[in-house]
């Protein structure tokens, strides 16, 4: 490819969510000469991005507040004026949500591209001159064709000779892990740019070259780039489901999944990453992208391949329901009216994102069994838990001072708590579902004194010290070894 490029002075990003906000913040931080405007129709979200109180940023991500502080007001702006930002931009990133379709053709598997199509139409209407359009959202293969067709409609001869517009579409998928997104952006394993126009590709590459080594900037065609994103998430999710399947086997054979993971991870062909057993994968991408892959495989006549990837999702769901069943079984076959402390609701530590969180299925199953759930998460707000569980919170029942039993008001209820101490007071069991750092250093002797006996600890993340828990007089189940 020739090393030509169009000068990029102004960038617009449509979508101020988990991808658009942090990505543009880091680009603005590393490229102070480029003016970047992040736009979104959600006025509350934009107001939060513009808030002087950095605690009010709509996304919690370690290091994000520092990056925003350096760039905001200098060359990083957040606005609801979508048309203006598009009209002045040399490059437009599309970074909107692409959820799984809930009805119609491909329901439950295919991506809902309504927002991507809407963005393409708005760019076609508002852009001026030559504009490079970059797919940042996770999209199924050949979505670029849809965007190109819409944009081409705006390139037809106009009555005004000054109204000459042209477009090029590139694919630049994100490979961020929530909780480490800023680090991933500042020091990426790779930056992938897919396209057919070498000038446009080098224009985008020139931005990343400001801080990313040239050898880490990969160039492919459009279709390879789009498929690479789906495939990367599918492979990572497959490793999680695989190690969780092995964990279940370890529990019934006396093996320890951590020792097995260390042994196989020492093989350079396998490696150590994504071999931690737990309650299953969550987040906005893994399940959605695999189901999208399943849909594409079926669409192109590859049912055996589709079934393989569908089984990855099926086993993940099974793991989450299995954990809830284990809790019920260990608590004498019933949790009806019993108080259970759920520690962690985000799908992973260092984020406030609950999309597809394993905690949702575990909590719903326990509520269905009649449990009273005291839920604590340091970053997830009560309103979000209400949405995820599809039921309102209740008033916390009062625990007697001797913690021997609780005053139970209703079965199948939940309420938020401000800390671990409040959550475990009078509880029959503790279920750790998110690997927050504070859960690794709990005072189990103090916790035991506040729980109703006999009390259980269910550690789905293997973060506790088994000796400390059992020495405190508590019964313990850990994923992958089932020690009691």
SEFI-761742 format. One record per residue (C-alpha): x, y, z; residue in one letter. Coordinates in steps of 0.02 Angstrom, whole numbers, padded with zeros to 5 digits, always signed. Layout:
N
XYZA...
This chain:
484
+00000+00000+00000X+00061+00177-00037X+00097+00283+00113X-00023+00425+00070X-00141+00504+00193X-00272+00638+00210X-00234+00765+00346X-00350+00737+00494X-00385+00894+00595X-00559+00862+00663X-00636+00699+00722X-00815+00661+00770X-00865+00507+00868X-01049+00460+00869X-01082+00370+01034X-01021+00419+01207X-01030+00247+01286X-00904+00121+01352X-00805+00120+01189X-00826+00293+01115X-00793+00394+01273X-00630+00312+01333X-00562+00285+01156X-00584+00466+01105X-00517+00526+01272X-00354+00433+01246X-00339+00487+01063X-00366+00668+01116X-00238+00648+01255X-00106+00578+01137X-00148+00689+00987X-00168+00866+01055X-00170+00942+00879X-00329+00850+00831X-00496+00921+00887X-00611+00781+00944X-00797+00795+00977X-00894+00650+01053X-01080+00665+01018X-01231+00575+01087X-01418+00608+01089X-01425+00561+01273X-01418+00731+01358X-01390+00660+01532X-01242+00558+01472X-01161+00708+01388X-01193+00814+01544X-01106+00682+01647X-00954+00683+01531X-00947+00872+01549X-00970+00872+01738X-00833+00957+01840X-00856+00819+01968X-00759+00674+01892X-00850+00553+02006X-01003+00586+01897X-00925+00522+01736X-01050+00398+01660X-00918+00262+01652X-00804+00200+01789X-00637+00147+01720X-00471+00160+01814X-00369+00305+01745X-00510+00376+01639X-00535+00529+01750X-00352+00579+01732X-00357+00565+01542X-00519+00665+01532X-00447+00799+01646X-00296+00825+01533X-00392+00832+01368X-00566+00899+01404X-00585+01081+01358X-00422+01078+01261X-00459+00965+01114X-00589+00845+01186X-00770+00900+01185X-00935+00814+01223X-01092+00877+01138X-01270+00836+01086X-01252+00937+00925X-01227+00787+00813X-01255+00875+00647X-01128+01012+00680X-00993+00889+00735X-01018+00781+00581X-01019+00928+00461X-00849+00991+00516X-00762+00822+00537X-00630+00746+00424X-00658+00577+00506X-00815+00507+00590X-00810+00357+00707X-00970+00257+00728X-00970+00189+00905X-01150+00150+00946X-01234+00000+01027X-01266-00155+00922X-01372-00265+01035X-01438-00436+00991X-01605-00429+00900X-01753-00470+01011X-01880-00502+00874X-01893-00533+00688X-01768-00616+00573X-01618-00678+00670X-01700-00644+00839X-01589-00698+00983X-01432-00709+00876X-01410-00574+00743X-01355-00397+00785X-01482-00257+00784X-01402-00130+00667X-01536+00003+00676X-01421+00128+00764X-01278+00096+00643X-01394+00125+00496X-01462+00284+00577X-01283+00347+00601X-01240+00311+00420X-01392+00406+00360X-01351+00554+00471X-01171+00558+00408X-01235+00549+00229X-01347+00697+00262X-01231+00809+00364X-01053+00775+00305X-00964+00897+00191X-00819+00867+00074X-00719+00707+00092X-00757+00607+00250X-00678+00447+00315X-00807+00343+00409X-00737+00220+00535X-00833+00071+00606X-00789+00061+00790X-00941-00036+00848X-00932-00225+00846X-01018-00274+00684X-01058-00431+00585X-00956-00466+00429X-01000-00358+00277X-01090-00223+00376X-00975-00100+00288X-01072-00137+00128X-01231-00071+00209X-01144+00087+00266X-01063+00112+00095X-01228+00096+00003X-01308+00227+00115X-01160+00345+00098X-01152+00324-00090X-01328+00394-00102X-01258+00559-00039X-01122+00560-00172X-01244+00581-00317X-01227+00743-00417X-01306+00889-00326X-01382+01047-00396X-01255+01148-00298X-01080+01117-00373X-01003+01163-00206X-01097+01019-00123X-00974+00884-00174X-00959+00743-00050X-00861+00581-00047X-00840+00443+00080X-00726+00299+00124X-00772+00165+00251X-00643+00084+00365X-00657-00048+00502X-00562-00014+00663X-00632-00134+00795X-00592-00108+00979X-00507-00243+01082X-00534-00169+01254X-00560-00260+01418X-00668-00164+01540X-00569-00125+01697X-00408-00106+01596X-00476-00006+01448X-00363+00145+01472X-00209+00034+01485X-00267-00064+01333X-00287+00097+01234X-00122+00172+01288X-00022+00012+01260X-00122-00099+01141X-00070-00272+01085X-00122-00219+00911X-00224-00090+00816X-00323-00166+00672X-00373-00061+00522X-00473-00141+00383X-00509-00056+00218X-00484-00048+00031X-00423+00132+00017X-00239+00150+00061X-00251+00339+00083X-00389+00322+00212X-00301+00180+00300X-00141+00281+00318X-00241+00432+00378X-00310+00330+00522X-00142+00245+00552X-00059+00415+00567X-00166+00451+00720X-00118+00291+00809X+00066+00313+00761X+00073+00457+00883X+00095+00328+01021X+00078+00152+00950X+00231+00067+00870X+00212+00039+00683X+00231-00150+00699X+00075-00157+00807X-00035-00072+00676X-00109-00211+00570X-00190-00178+00402X-00317-00298+00324X-00464-00293+00207X-00632-00238+00275X-00707-00411+00295X-00557-00484+00386X-00559-00339+00509X-00745-00358+00547X-00730-00546+00570X-00572-00531+00677X-00668-00441+00814X-00803-00574+00825X-00673-00712+00819X-00564-00637+00955X-00709-00627+01077X-00770-00802+01029X-00598-00877+01064X-00583-00790+01233X-00758-00842+01284X-00722-01020+01229X-00573-01028+01348X-00683-00971+01492X-00816-01101+01456X-00681-01234+01436X-00598-01200+01603X-00769-01192+01689X-00812-01362+01616X-00649-01428+01687X-00687-01344+01854X-00849-01442+01869X-00753-01603+01835X-00623-01556+01965X-00757-01535+02097X-00815-01715+02079X-00644-01795+02058X-00544-01710+02195X-00433-01612+02075X-00402-01425+02096X-00441-01322+01941X-00310-01192+01989X-00174-01325+01988X-00239-01392+01823X-00242-01216+01750X-00064-01184+01806X-00006-01348+01730X-00086-01323+01559X-00049-01137+01558X+00136-01175+01572X+00124-01248+01398X+00180-01107+01282X+00053-01165+01153X-00088-01130+01276X-00029-00989+01389X-00092-00927+01557X-00225-00801+01509X-00412-00832+01527X-00389-00992+01627X-00470-00930+01787X-00630-01024+01825X-00777-00925+01888X-00964-00894+01870X-00952-00875+01681X-00917-00734+01561X-01017-00574+01552X-01002-00401+01479X-01073-00321+01324X-00976-00417+01193X-00941-00601+01223X-01115-00675+01218X-01177-00552+01087X-01031-00581+00971X-01037-00771+00985X-01223-00772+00947X-01187-00660+00799X-01058-00786+00741X-01187-00925+00762X-01310-00829+00656X-01182-00797+00519X-01128-00980+00515X-01308-01038+00497X-01342-00905+00366X-01196-00963+00260X-01241-01147+00277X-01120-01202+00413X-01235-01279+00546X-01098-01386+00626X-00989-01233+00653X-01140-01138+00720X-01177-01276+00846X-00996-01275+00908X-01004-01090+00952X-01182-01104+01021X-01120-01235+01144X-00996-01108+01215X-01142-00997+01264X-01247-01143+01325X-01110-01202+01443X-01087-01025+01508X-01272-01012+01552X-01264-01185+01632X-01121-01131+01745X-01219-00984+01813X-01375-01087+01850X-01265-01225+01924X-01196-01104+02054X-01370-01054+02112X-01419-01237+02126X-01264-01272+02230X-01310-01135+02352X-01483-01207+02374X-01417-01383+02395X-01288-01335+02527X-01416-01236+02627X-01516-01393+02667X-01608-01394+02501X-01700-01229+02525X-01660-01044+02532X-01840-00989+02554X-01840-00844+02676X-01653-00857+02707X-01540-00706+02695X-01397-00719+02572X-01263-00586+02547X-01217-00564+02364X-01048-00478+02352X-01023-00402+02181X-01146-00365+02041X-01035-00296+01902X-00983-00427+01775X-00801-00402+01827X-00698-00294+01945X-00651-00113+01907X-00806-00074+01806X-00986-00025+01841X-01048-00121+01689X-01177-00256+01727X-01221-00308+01550X-01238-00499+01544X-01163-00507+01719X-01165-00684+01794X-01235-00604+01951X-01400-00573+01862X-01440-00756+01829X-01377-00813+01999X-01480-00680+02088X-01636-00716+01985X-01624-00903+02021X-01604-00873+02208X-01748-00749+02211X-01855-00878+02121X-01812-00998+02262X-01876-00872+02388X-01710-00804+02453X-01684-00633+02529X-01534-00553+02444X-01428-00417+02522X-01327-00353+02374X-01168-00252+02385X-01062-00185+02243X-00945-00035+02264X-00986+00037+02092X-01157-00025+02036X-01304+00084+02087X-01472+00022+02150X-01566+00084+01997X-01460-00024+01882X-01487-00180+01988X-01675-00148+01981X-01667-00144+01792X-01562-00302+01780X-01667-00404+01902X-01829-00332+01834X-01897-00303+02007X-01893-00162+02132X-01789-00167+02290X-01865-00200+02460X-01834-00129+02632X-01691-00214+02723X-01752-00331+02862X-01677-00296+03032X-01557-00425+03103X-01558-00462+03289X-01404-00412+03384X-01351-00593+03417X-01361-00629+03229X-01441-00796+03266X-01586-00757+03152X-01662-00617+03051X-01830-00534+03053X-01893-00595+02885X-02027-00490+02802X-02049-00574+02633X-01979-00709+02524X-01895-00679+02357X-01840-00500+02395X-01679-00401+02376X-01608-00237+02439X-01446-00141+02414X-01319-00121+02554X-01185+00011+02580X-01044-00109+02626X-00997-00290+02662X-01034-00273+02848X-01216-00226+02815X-01235-00360+02682X-01177-00506+02789X-01267-00457+02950X-01384-00601+02994X-01349-00692+02831X-01348-00881+02808X-01224-00872+02665X-01104-00759+02571X-01090-00777+02383X-00943-00687+02302X-00982-00652+02120X-00862-00512+02071X-00676-00512+02106X-00669-00339+02185X-00504-00311+02275X-00587-00277+02443X-00663-00452+02445X-00490-00530+02450X-00450-00456+02622X-00607-00479+02725X-00603-00512+02912X-00685-00682+02916X-00685-00697+03105X-00787-00537+03117X-00900-00594+02975X-00933-00762+03059X-00989-00674+03216X-01123-00578+03121X-01194-00723+03020X-01326-00851+03064X-01249-01022+03096X-01209-01138+03014X-01148-01013+02885X-01076-01040+02711X-00958-00945+02597X-00977-00978+02410X-00825-00910+02321X-00858-00913+02134X-00700-00813+02098X-00575-00906+02209X-00520-00743+02290X-00530-00789+02475X-00400-00875+02584X-00476-01047+02616X-00380-01070+02779X-00440-00903+02848X-00621-00941+02803X-00622-01115+02879X-00523-01060+03032X-00661-00935+03067X-00785-01079+03079X-00868-01051+02911X-00907-01184+02781X-00828-01151+02612X-00864-01196+02432X-00742-01135+02300X-00766-01152+02114X-00657-01291+02047X-00626-01389+02207X-00789-01387+02306X-00697-01396+02473X-00821-01391+02618X
